[in-house]
Amino acid sequence: MTKALHLDSLIFPDGPLPDLELENILSKSEKRVCWYYVPLLEKAAKDALDRGEVTSGYCYSLLTGICHMEVNPRDRANPIGPRMSGGGNRTVTPEDLHPHHLEALVRIFDQIRDPALRARVGDVIWIRKKDHKAARTALDAYVTQVEGLLSGPDWMSAKLPLRRALQLAAILDRGGSIYGCVVKGFEDHILSANGPEEKFFVAHIMAAMLEEGHVLRPAELSKRAEELAEKYAGIEERHHENFYWTLAAQFAQVAKDHERAKAMKRRLAQSFEQMAEEFQQGNSRPFMVGRSLQSAAKLYGDIGDGEKVQELIPRMKAAHIEEQKGLGRISIPFDPTELIEGGRSVVKDRPTMEALWALAFSLSWQSWENIEKQSIETRKNTPTLALAPRVYMTPEGNISSQTGSLLSDDPKVKEEAHNSQVMEDYCRGLMLRGGTFLEAARDELASNAADLNLAVWALLVSNPWIPESRTPIIWRGMLAGLYGDPMLCIHFLVPQIEALVRWKMESAGRVVTSMKGNIQEEKGLSALLDDDEAARVLGEDLVWELKALLTDRPGLNLRNRIAHGLLGLEDFHVGWSNNLWWMVLKLAVVGRKLQLDEAKVATNTTHIDPDEPNEK
């Protein structure tokens, strides 16, 4: 990636640097945060250079680069990174600074009085030079910046510097007087805040302190969270209330007051029950009824109230059935035209074989990192539900799996909850992709490709990714999907994909059977995908996609549901089948390309460059 700001040209002379007019320049900023200083410092650099004050201009340019960075406390390895990136470009990071830039920053540092800029520069010096004095100065500046932001209208901007202050305090003096002073100061604000920020932002301060593990008075904070939960009970779909009940339980756990923690979880469960009733009475967002009841059931289970869980199960089943019935009546809150037209345009007016190759490479299996980032962004829209424990149900209304809360004290529970939500979010994306982009492409092919049957057969036969004995079965499943028969497609392809995976793993030398007594049994698809070498043999992204579609309970779990007869008539829809036949198409085209590359066959009219179509 290239950097938006070129630092190489900034050369500083030895000796003292000129006095900068930073106070005057930064006083014009609308907000006291570094990003808002960028245009002011850019203008100051240009004006200084126009006046012939080269060194001053370079100083302002260097500080502009510093303000192009952003604090990202969640990334412990790189707590300050680029503000923007994309298209092969990004803004500056601390690692881009040459040693002479760092020395210039050290010399400029004492001139900086603005807390936001002083904190940023000191932190960058600490990250690059491990200068403890700079780190302590940065900590003091972060605290001053946070206090100023919290006392004004821009209190939402205090979140990132506050978290970074907690981290620096722990790094420099965990358990000492400096650390205690910083944490106590933030806790004092939580306990006394009564302005507009208490409704939402105080919860984020509390969550940050829990996540960072910096809490001095957990019992008092639990009571404060309870007080705020009661204050905002029933307001705005109870999101604020539920967030505070969750925090009250978490702080009680830290205080080792387990009875209080159970009581707070019970209040949270009761709030979710009331939330479900309100959604039901309002007759809007029917899926939220089931979601709310599931969260309540999981919480009751956590505190050992099995009787209450049994009471909720019939209501959860009824809500789930209503949700399934209502799926056809839900209007999608966005225009899918672009996706539909995109799918159609990939294959339209192309020879059939070329169209199939283009479609195979128009989409890609997503990496875990990208899927995880998208899921985290999605959670920001519904933070309370994202933090709540989850109960996953089959279409029949039976509980298939449960996960804990993202705020759990148990790292394993927390990781399981995170991974389950990533899987759930990704599967919604698969359904959208299957029902729009792929459905449009399928319809275009089925309507206009007279030789579709022969083209699909030609792709599958003698293909290194398709077992020869399975080719006729997979061909029939592919055609069923391409001609719009999802029931046949799913029945044919799901078991054949499992056979394909077993064949590839066995070909790679992996053991695909297990012994049960004296009986040798074939390993199921879940066990095959959990094999230590599965990612090497199949590709890490393909393993993830197979799990999402076929085996994981928070995912679609098609393999197990079809094997046990749990798919009803209404479950066989194109959103699933289109993803299945596209997966096989992708594998077949990849296999054929490998053959062509190995044989060094020249590109012809039935072979397009797979890198040519844009991936979506």
Buried (B, 14 or more C-beta within 10 A) or exposed (E): EEBBBEBEEBEBEEEEBEEBBBEEBBEEBEBBBBBBBBEBBBBBBEBBBEEEBBBBBBBBBBBBBBBBBBBBBEEEEEBBBBBEBEEEEBBBBBEBBEEEBBBBBBBBBEBBEBBBBBBBBBBBBBBBBEBEEBBBBBBBBBBBBBBBBBEEEBBEBBBBBBBBBBBBBBEBBEEEEBBBEBBEBBBEBBBEBEEEBBBBBBBBBBBBBBBBEBBEBBBBBBBBBBEBBEEBBEEEBBBBBBBBBBBBBBBBBBBEBEEBBBBBBBBBBBBBBBBBBBBBEEEEEBBBBBBBBBBBBBBBBBBEBEEBBEEBBEBBBBBBBBBBEEEEEEEEEEEBEEBBBBBBBBBBEBBBBBBBBBBBBBBEBBEBEEBBEBBBEBBEEBBBBBBBBBBBBBBEBEBBBBBBBBBBEEEEBBBBBBBBBBBBBBBEBBBBBBBBBBBBBBBBBBEBBEEBBEBBBBBBBEBBBBBEEBBEBBBBBBBBBBBBBBBBBBBBBBBBBBBBBBBBBBEBEBEBEEEEEEEEEEBBBBEBBEBEEBBEBBBEBBBBBBBBBBBBBBBBBBBBBBBEEBBEEEBBBBBBBBBBBBBBBBBBBBBBBEEBEEEEEEEEEEBBEBEEBEEE
